[in-house]
Amino acid sequence: MYSEIAHNKLKSMLILAIFVLILAALADVFDLAYAGGSPAILIGVVIGSIIYVIISYFVGTKMSLAVNGAKQIQKTDNPRMWRIIENLSIADGLPMPKVYIMDDPSPNAFATGRDPNHSAVCATSGLLDIMDDDELSGVFAHELGHVKNYDIRVSMIAFALTAAISLLADILLNMTFFRSNNEEDNQLFLYLGIAAAILAPLVAFLVQMAVSRQREYLADATGALTTRYPEGLASALKKIANTGSTLKKQNTATAHFFFANPLKAHAITNLFSTHPPIEERIKRLEQMDTHV
């Protein structure tokens, strides 16, 4: 169990580092194509991106909860949900997160925040309706696994960097198309700029997808270790597989935060889903040995 968690953490760190390389490479192409190799644009892009990520770091939690219509509750509002999360937090040695509920019949949940001291766990009303206590414990242990492993921070930064890369690529592409034909351009860098502008957002999204998929497996492993009962989480996943996890309110920007894919199932969205197949998650849980 511990080796699996350590292995997934290493993978996720390496994947996240690719974001920085993509951003730096794109800014460098921007420099070479339009500034003759001057470092001014590269420096500006790096500084601007850092500022953007910092802002997203501090306000991202409130934004992700607000766009999904999550409402904060207290213990008296739903004692069952509160008690399960409180007990799991104690078992994990974590501070009690803020607790939220979304009014949606589809069974789903997510965790967000920048660290364990500033975290929140949210569940849909549908999840609370169809899951027994063991299954809810499995789901919430998974979400607290995201908190414990700082996945919530990784997800927030990955989302911010993806947006920054897409924005820079869009600016580069627009500048390329609106340049005067009379200007003396370095054609090689011009073509590189067009290629980078088109490919960078796709590459960034694929990296974000890889981060999310690895983090879901890691959270499953961490949750199973916390409860010592992977069958509960596996049973919850089986119920979700049967009922579906698509939310009424679709939001692609926060889809990667959720326990199961909240978006409508289409061939193309399945191909680029930020969530691993539920069947594979169940298979891994059923093969786990929590006696470590």
N, C-alpha and C positions, 0 to 999 in steps of 0.2 A: 504493500500500500504506500509506504513512505517513498519508496524508490519511484513509483509511478507518479506521485505528486511532484517529486523533485525533477523528474524527467520532463513533465509537462511544463513546469515553471521555466526550465531552461529553454525549451522550444518557444514559449511565448515571449520570453525576453529577446530572443534572436529575431523573431518575427516582428516585434515592435520596433527593433533597431532598424529594420528595413525602411520604415516610414521616414526616419531621419535621412537615410541615404537617398531615398526618392526625392525628398524635398530639396536637399542640397544639390543633387544632380540637375533637377529641373531649374533651380535658380541659376546654376552655372551655365546651362544652355541658354537661359534668358540673357545672361551677361554677354556671352560670346556672340549671340545673334544680334543683340541690339545695343550693346554698350562697349563693344570692342575689347572685351576682356576686363573691363573696369570692375573692381570689387564692390562698387557702390550698391548695385542692385542686389547682389548676394547678401551683403551686410544688412540692407534694408529688409529683405525677405526674412532672414533669420530673426532679426529683432522683432519685426511685425508678427511673425509666427509665434514667437515666445510670448509676446503680449497677449495674443489671441488665445493661446492655450491656457495661460494663467487665468484669464477672465472666465473661460469655459470651466476651468477647474473649480472655481468658487461658486459659480451660478448654475452649473450644469445639473445639480441634484434637483433644485427647485423647478428648473425647466422641464426635466424628464418626468417629474411627477405631475406638473401642471398640464402638459400636453396630453397626458393620458387620463386626465380627469380623476386622479387619485385624491381621496379624502382622508385626512389624518384621523385616527381614532384613539381613544383611551381604553383602559382595561375594562371599564364598565360597558363599553359599547359592544365588545365581542370578547368575553372572558376566555373562551376556548382558544381562539387564535392567539391572544395575548399570552396565555399560559404556556402554550407550546413554544412560541418564540422566546419567551423569557427563560424557560428551562434549557432550551438549546443554547442560548447565549451564555448561560452559566456554565454549561458543559464545555463550551468552546473557549471560555475565559474572555468573552467579548462584552463590551458595554451593551446595554439594551438599546437596540435601534429604534427609531421612530417607526410606527406601524400605520400602514395605509390600506384602504380597501378601494377597489375599482368596481363600479356597478356594471358588471358585464357577465352574461351567462356562461361564457366560455371559460373552462378551467385553465388558469395561467397565473404567473407570479413573476416578480422581478425584484432585484435589489439594486440600489444605487447609492451614491455618496462618494466622497473623496478619500475616506479612511474609516476604520472601525469606530472612531469617536464621532464621526459625522455621517452616519449611514441610515438608510431607511429600507424597510422591507414592505412590499405591497403584494396583495393577493386579490384576485377577482372574486366577486360574490359566487360565481360559478364553481370555482375551486373549492371554496368553503362548503358548498352545498353537497358535492358528490364524493368528497374524500373522507375516509375515516381518520382517526387520530394517528395511526401508524403511517398512513400515506401522507397526511399533512406534515408530520414530523420529517418524513423523507424529503418533501419538497422544500420546507423551510430550512432544513439542514443543508440542502443544496445551495439555497440562496445565501445563507450565512457563510457557506464555504466560499462564495464569491467575495464576501466581506472579509473573511479571515485571510484569504490569499491575496487580498488587494486587487482582485479582478475588477472591482467597481472602479478603481482608479485607472487601471489599464484600459477598460472599455471607454471611459470618458475621454482619456487622452487620445486613444486611437480614433475616436469619432471626431475630435477636434482637428487632429492632424489630417485625417482624410478630407475634411472640409477645406482645410488650408491648401492642400495639394490641388484639389479640384478648382479652387478659386484662382490659384496661380496659373494653372494650365489654361483656364478659360481666358484670363487676361492675355496670356502669351498667344493663344490662338487668334484672338480678336486683333491684336497688334499685327500679327502676321498677315491677315487678310486685308487690313486697311493701310498697309505700307504703300508708298508711291512706287510705281514701276520705274521711275527715273532714278531712284536711289541706287547707289552702288552697294549691293548686298553681297555678303558672303553666302553663296548659294548652299554650300554644305551645311552651314549652321542654320540657314533658313529652313532647310528640309528637316534638320534635327529638331528645330523648334516646333514645327508642325507635328512631327511624329511624337515628340514628348507631350505636347498639349493634348493629343488624342489618346495616347496610351496611359499617361500618368493617372488619371482618375480611375481607369479600369484596374491598373495594378494596385493602386491604393485600396480599392474596394476588395480585391482578392486577398490582400494582406489582412484587412480588417476581418474578412470572413474566416481566414485561418486562425487569427487570434481568438475569435469568438468560439469556433469549434473546439479548439484545444482547451479553452477555458471551461466549456461545458463538461467535457470529460473530467477535467480536474475537479470541478465543483461536485460532480457525481461521486468521485472517489473520496473527496473530503467529507461530503455529507454521509456517505456510508460508514466512514470511519467514526464519525461523531455519534451516530445512532447505534452502531454495531448491528444494524438490521437493514442491509441493502434491499431486502425483499420489499420493504415498505415503499422505498423510492421506485423500485421496479414496478410494483403494483400501481403506483400513481401514474407512471408513464404509460402503462397498458391502458388505463382508463382514458387518459388523454388521447392515446392513439385511436381509441374507439369513438370518442365523442368529438374530437377535433379541438384545436386550440386557437382558432381564428377569432380575433376580436371584432366587435361591431365597429369600433373606431380604428381605422387603419393608420398607422404612423410608421413609415419606413425608417425615420431618423432614430427611433428608439427600439426598433424591432430586436436588435442584438442583445438588449438588456434582459429579455424575457426568458422564462424557464423553458418554454416551447415556442416554436415559430408562430407568431401572432398574425401573420399575413395570409392572405388568400393563396391557396395552392395553385400554381401554374407551372408549366414545364420550365420556363425560364427562371422563375423565382426559386424553384427547387434546386436548379443548377447552381445558383449563386446564393443559396440560403446560408445565413450565418449560424444555423443550428445543424448539428450532426443528425443523421437519421435516428428516430426514436428507437427503431429496432436494434440498432447497433449499441445504443446506450443501455438498453435492457439486457442485451447479450453480455456486455462488459460487467454490468452489475451482478448478473447471475453467476459470473465466473469469479467474482471477487472473494477473497479470503480476508475477513476483517479481524481475524484472531492474530494480531501482531503484537 
